């Protein structure tokens, strides 16, 4: 059975890799991502996260 996860991200390169790994892992089932500011302002973090989702073929 896959582990269900929700990631808390402030998407820069490290979180982009985490999102991709979680989404494509056969042992986990990504349920979503909570986006917070961190590396940059919140709007940029949200935009980065949505770009990663689009890149890996997930529609939020």
Buried (B, 14 or more C-beta within 10 A) or exposed (E): EEEEBEBEBBBBEEBBEBBBEBBEEEEBEBEEBEBEEBBEEEEBBBBBBBEBBEEBEBEE
